[in-house]
Amino acid sequence: MSFRALQPGDLVAVLAPAGPARPEALQAIEPLYARQGYRLRLYPSCRAEDGYLAGPDALRLADLHAALADDAVAAIHCLRGGYGAMRLLDGIDAALVRRARKLLIGYSDITALHALWCREGLASLHAPMPASDLVKPGREDDETALFALLRQGLRAGDVLAPALDPATRAAGLHVGGRAQGRLVGGNLSLVAALLGTPWAWDAAGAILFLEDVGEEPYRVDRLLTQLRLAGVLGAAAGFVLGSFTEQEPPAALLREMLATLGKPLLAGWPSGHGTPHRPLPLGVRVALDADAGTLRLCEDVLRAK
């Protein structure tokens, strides 16, 4: 189910379903939305901290429900990742998610919420977040790309063809071919952690997108092996790989675990914890052309006014 593109003056809800942010990052968030022409509502979780969480589960859950229930809110932009979104899943009012139909924006630990949105038939955006990305120096291009997409819309027939990381081809992380399916996934650690729960991504016939940060090769091996043993890799129709950063690049391992399956594989997609980080719609049907390096949308995500 798609959403309308954002209009000037729309209200964006910023809340923290996972980890806390630094106070100095919060100070830069309101100017970020103001210069893009949007109103901002910072929810209490953005200023809360409970160890590695942005406040107690009850507070983070209440903020999410409040944003969903508010008709004035045009989109929900998660403050940052970290850890904690998965703890909320069994407390989220799924019927409210369906009724409210709010665009969800975020990535990393927010993969857990993307999975819920997809289960409820809603598209979402795997995209940069304010505290972890957009308020940092040097991320102006990511800011421009995200807000341009939010304004212009993203419709069936649109082709996503970003510049890919050329190192992935050199590393043999490419399998040509075409496939169609629902684009699912996100952060590899969360995709694996959701297995065995009602919120696990349905990989049957899907295009599986994966990225991660700070995971040593043996841990990437363990996570991919878990997906293989659970039947996820065998069920997927094709693969798109984003950035794998802050550790030794696991190219050889990704080649062994994914390229050998012979399914269309497109690596080096600029989405994830690296830079650049371009928005990627999740939960919608796409046509993957690994040879052309493109994803064509088969459904609307954001309808222009």
C-alpha positions as CSV (number, residue, x, y, z in Angstrom):
1,M,0.0,0.0,0.0
2,S,1.5,3.3,-1.1
3,F,1.5,6.8,0.4
4,R,1.2,10.3,-0.9
5,A,4.4,12.3,-1.4
6,L,5.2,14.9,1.2
7,Q,4.0,18.4,0.6
8,P,5.6,21.7,2.0
9,G,4.6,22.3,5.5
10,D,3.8,18.6,6.3
11,L,4.5,17.4,9.8
12,V,7.2,14.8,10.3
13,A,7.2,12.8,13.5
14,V,10.7,12.0,14.8
15,L,10.9,9.3,17.4
16,A,13.4,6.9,18.8
17,P,12.3,3.2,18.8
18,A,15.8,1.9,19.4
19,G,18.9,3.6,20.9
20,P,19.5,7.1,22.3
21,A,21.0,10.0,20.5
22,R,23.6,12.5,21.7
23,P,22.2,15.9,22.8
24,E,24.3,17.8,20.3
25,A,22.7,15.8,17.5
26,L,19.2,16.7,18.6
27,Q,20.1,20.4,18.4
28,A,20.7,20.1,14.6
29,I,17.5,18.2,13.8
30,E,14.9,21.0,13.8
31,P,17.0,23.1,11.3
32,L,17.3,20.0,9.1
33,Y,13.6,19.7,8.5
34,A,13.0,23.5,8.5
35,R,15.4,24.0,5.5
36,Q,13.5,21.2,3.7
37,G,10.2,23.0,4.3
38,Y,8.7,20.6,6.8
39,R,7.4,20.9,10.3
40,L,8.9,18.7,13.0
41,R,7.6,17.0,16.1
42,L,10.3,15.5,18.4
43,Y,8.7,12.8,20.6
44,P,9.9,12.3,24.2
45,S,11.9,9.1,23.4
46,C,14.3,11.4,21.4
47,R,15.5,13.0,24.7
48,A,15.3,9.8,26.8
49,E,18.1,7.4,27.7
50,D,18.0,4.1,29.6
51,G,21.3,2.5,29.0
52,Y,21.5,1.4,25.4
53,L,17.8,2.2,24.9
54,A,16.1,5.5,24.2
55,G,14.0,5.2,27.3
56,P,11.9,2.3,28.6
57,D,10.0,0.1,26.2
58,A,6.7,1.7,27.3
59,L,7.8,5.2,26.4
60,R,9.2,4.2,23.0
61,L,6.0,2.2,22.2
62,A,3.8,5.1,23.4
63,D,5.6,7.5,21.0
64,L,5.1,5.2,18.1
65,H,1.4,4.7,18.8
66,A,1.0,8.5,19.3
67,A,2.6,9.3,16.0
68,L,0.5,6.6,14.2
69,A,-2.7,7.9,15.8
70,D,-2.1,11.5,14.9
71,D,-3.8,12.4,11.6
72,A,-1.5,15.5,11.3
73,V,1.6,13.3,11.0
74,A,2.6,12.7,7.4
75,A,5.6,10.4,8.0
76,I,7.5,8.8,10.8
77,H,11.3,9.3,10.6
78,C,13.2,7.2,13.1
79,L,15.9,9.1,15.0
80,R,18.6,6.5,14.8
81,G,19.2,2.8,15.1
82,G,21.2,1.0,17.7
83,Y,19.1,-1.6,19.4
84,G,15.6,-1.8,20.8
85,A,13.0,-1.8,18.0
86,M,12.6,-5.6,18.0
87,R,11.6,-5.4,21.7
88,L,8.5,-3.4,20.7
89,L,7.1,-5.8,18.1
90,D,4.7,-7.8,20.2
91,G,3.4,-4.6,21.8
92,I,2.7,-2.7,18.6
93,D,-1.0,-2.3,17.6
94,A,-0.9,-3.8,14.2
95,A,-4.4,-2.8,13.4
96,L,-3.4,0.8,14.1
97,V,-0.4,0.5,11.8
98,R,-2.8,-0.7,9.0
99,R,-5.4,2.1,9.7
100,A,-2.9,4.9,10.1
101,R,-0.9,4.2,7.0
102,K,2.1,6.3,7.9
103,L,5.3,6.2,5.9
104,L,8.1,4.7,7.9
105,I,11.7,5.9,7.3
106,G,14.8,4.4,8.8
107,Y,17.3,1.5,8.6
108,S,19.6,-0.6,10.7
109,D,17.7,-1.7,13.8
110,I,14.6,-0.2,12.2
111,T,14.6,-3.3,10.0
112,A,12.4,-4.9,12.6
113,L,9.7,-2.2,12.0
114,H,10.1,-2.4,8.3
115,A,9.3,-6.1,8.6
116,L,6.1,-5.3,10.5
117,W,5.1,-2.7,8.0
118,C,5.6,-5.2,5.1
119,R,3.6,-7.8,7.0
120,E,0.7,-5.3,7.2
121,G,0.9,-4.6,3.5
122,L,2.7,-1.3,3.7
123,A,5.7,0.0,1.8
124,S,8.5,1.7,3.8
125,L,11.8,3.5,3.1
126,H,15.2,2.1,4.1
127,A,16.9,5.5,4.3
128,P,19.2,7.7,6.3
129,M,18.1,8.9,9.7
130,P,18.6,12.3,11.3
131,A,20.8,11.7,14.3
132,S,23.0,8.9,12.8
133,D,23.4,10.4,9.3
134,L,21.7,13.6,8.2
135,V,23.0,16.0,10.8
136,K,26.6,14.9,10.3
137,P,29.0,16.9,8.1
138,G,29.5,15.5,4.6
139,R,26.0,14.0,4.4
140,E,24.5,16.8,2.3
141,D,24.0,14.6,-0.8
142,D,22.2,12.0,1.3
143,E,19.9,14.7,2.7
144,T,19.2,16.1,-0.8
145,A,18.5,12.6,-2.3
146,L,16.1,11.6,0.5
147,F,14.0,14.8,0.6
148,A,13.9,15.1,-3.1
149,L,12.4,11.6,-3.3
150,L,9.9,12.4,-0.5
151,R,8.7,15.4,-2.5
152,Q,8.7,14.0,-6.0
153,G,7.3,10.6,-5.3
154,L,8.2,7.1,-6.3
155,R,5.8,5.3,-8.6
156,A,5.4,2.1,-10.5
157,G,7.6,2.1,-13.5
158,D,10.3,4.2,-11.9
159,V,13.8,2.7,-12.3
160,L,16.4,3.0,-9.6
161,A,19.8,3.0,-11.1
162,P,22.3,4.5,-8.7
163,A,26.1,4.4,-9.1
164,L,27.3,1.0,-7.7
165,D,30.5,0.3,-5.9
166,P,32.8,-0.9,-8.6
167,A,34.8,-2.9,-6.1
168,T,32.0,-5.5,-5.8
169,R,32.3,-6.5,-9.5
170,A,36.0,-6.8,-9.2
171,A,35.5,-9.1,-6.2
172,G,33.2,-11.4,-8.2
173,L,30.0,-10.3,-6.4
174,H,27.9,-10.3,-9.5
175,V,25.5,-12.8,-11.0
176,G,23.7,-11.6,-14.1
177,G,20.0,-12.2,-14.8
178,R,16.6,-10.9,-14.0
179,A,14.1,-11.6,-11.3
180,Q,10.9,-10.1,-9.9
181,G,9.6,-10.2,-6.4
182,R,8.9,-8.2,-3.3
183,L,11.9,-6.4,-2.0
184,V,12.5,-7.5,1.6
185,G,15.2,-7.4,4.2
186,G,17.6,-4.8,5.5
187,N,20.2,-5.2,8.2
188,L,21.5,-8.8,8.0
189,S,21.7,-9.1,11.8
190,L,18.0,-8.2,12.2
191,V,16.9,-10.3,9.3
192,A,18.5,-13.3,11.0
193,A,17.2,-12.3,14.5
194,L,13.6,-12.2,13.3
195,L,13.7,-15.8,12.1
196,G,11.3,-18.0,14.1
197,T,9.1,-15.0,15.0
198,P,5.8,-13.9,13.5
199,W,7.6,-10.9,12.0
200,A,10.2,-12.8,10.0
201,W,10.5,-11.5,6.4
202,D,8.8,-13.8,3.9
203,A,11.6,-14.6,1.4
204,A,9.6,-16.9,-0.9
205,G,10.1,-15.5,-4.4
206,A,11.4,-12.3,-3.0
207,I,14.4,-10.0,-3.8
208,L,16.4,-10.1,-0.6
209,F,18.4,-7.0,0.3
210,L,21.1,-7.2,2.9
211,E,23.6,-4.8,4.5
212,D,25.5,-4.7,7.8
213,V,28.0,-2.8,9.9
214,G,30.8,-3.8,12.3
215,E,30.4,-7.6,11.8
216,E,33.6,-9.6,11.5
217,P,33.7,-12.2,8.7
218,Y,32.9,-15.2,11.0
219,R,29.8,-13.4,12.3
220,V,28.6,-12.7,8.7
221,D,29.3,-16.3,8.0
222,R,27.1,-17.4,11.0
223,L,24.3,-15.0,10.0
224,L,24.2,-16.1,6.4
225,T,24.5,-19.8,7.4
226,Q,21.5,-19.2,9.7
227,L,19.6,-17.8,6.7
228,R,20.7,-20.8,4.5
229,L,19.7,-23.4,7.1
230,A,16.3,-21.7,7.6
231,G,15.7,-21.9,3.8
232,V,15.7,-18.1,3.3
233,L,18.5,-18.1,0.7
234,G,17.0,-20.9,-1.2
235,A,13.6,-19.3,-1.2
236,A,14.7,-15.9,-2.5
237,A,14.5,-15.1,-6.2
238,G,17.5,-12.8,-6.2
239,F,19.8,-10.7,-4.1
240,V,20.7,-7.0,-3.7
241,L,23.7,-6.2,-1.4
242,G,24.3,-2.9,0.2
243,S,27.3,-1.7,2.2
244,F,29.2,-3.9,4.7
245,T,31.3,-1.5,6.6
246,E,33.7,-1.0,9.7
247,Q,35.2,-4.5,9.4
248,E,37.2,-6.4,6.8
249,P,35.0,-6.6,3.7
250,P,33.4,-10.0,3.5
251,A,33.4,-10.2,-0.3
252,A,34.8,-13.8,-0.5
253,L,32.3,-15.0,2.0
254,L,29.4,-13.3,0.2
255,R,30.6,-14.8,-3.0
256,E,30.7,-18.3,-1.5
257,M,27.3,-18.0,0.2
258,L,25.3,-16.1,-2.4
259,A,26.9,-15.9,-5.8
260,T,27.3,-19.7,-6.0
261,L,23.5,-20.0,-5.8
262,G,23.3,-18.8,-9.4
263,K,20.5,-16.4,-8.7
264,P,20.6,-12.8,-9.9
265,L,22.9,-10.9,-7.6
266,L,23.5,-7.2,-7.6
267,A,26.1,-5.9,-5.1
268,G,27.5,-2.5,-4.3
269,W,24.1,-0.8,-3.9
270,P,24.5,2.5,-2.1
271,S,22.3,1.8,0.9
272,G,23.2,0.9,4.4
273,H,25.7,2.1,7.0
274,G,28.2,3.4,4.4
275,T,28.2,6.5,2.3
276,P,26.6,7.4,0.1
277,H,23.3,6.1,1.4
278,R,20.4,6.4,-1.0
279,P,16.7,5.6,-0.1
280,L,15.5,2.1,-1.0
281,P,11.8,1.1,-0.8
282,L,11.0,-2.1,1.0
283,G,7.9,-4.2,1.0
284,V,7.1,-3.5,-2.7
285,R,7.4,-5.6,-5.8
286,V,10.4,-4.8,-8.0
287,A,12.1,-6.1,-11.1
288,L,15.8,-6.7,-10.6
289,D,18.0,-6.5,-13.6
290,A,21.5,-7.5,-12.3
291,D,23.2,-6.9,-15.7
292,A,21.8,-3.4,-16.0
293,G,22.3,-2.7,-12.3
294,T,18.7,-1.5,-11.8
295,L,15.6,-2.0,-9.8
296,R,12.3,-1.2,-11.5
297,L,9.3,-0.5,-9.3
298,C,6.2,-2.6,-10.0
299,E,4.1,-0.7,-7.5
300,D,3.7,2.8,-6.3
301,V,5.5,3.8,-3.1
302,L,4.9,7.6,-3.0
303,R,2.2,9.1,-5.2
304,A,2.9,12.6,-6.3
305,K,0.0,15.0,-5.6
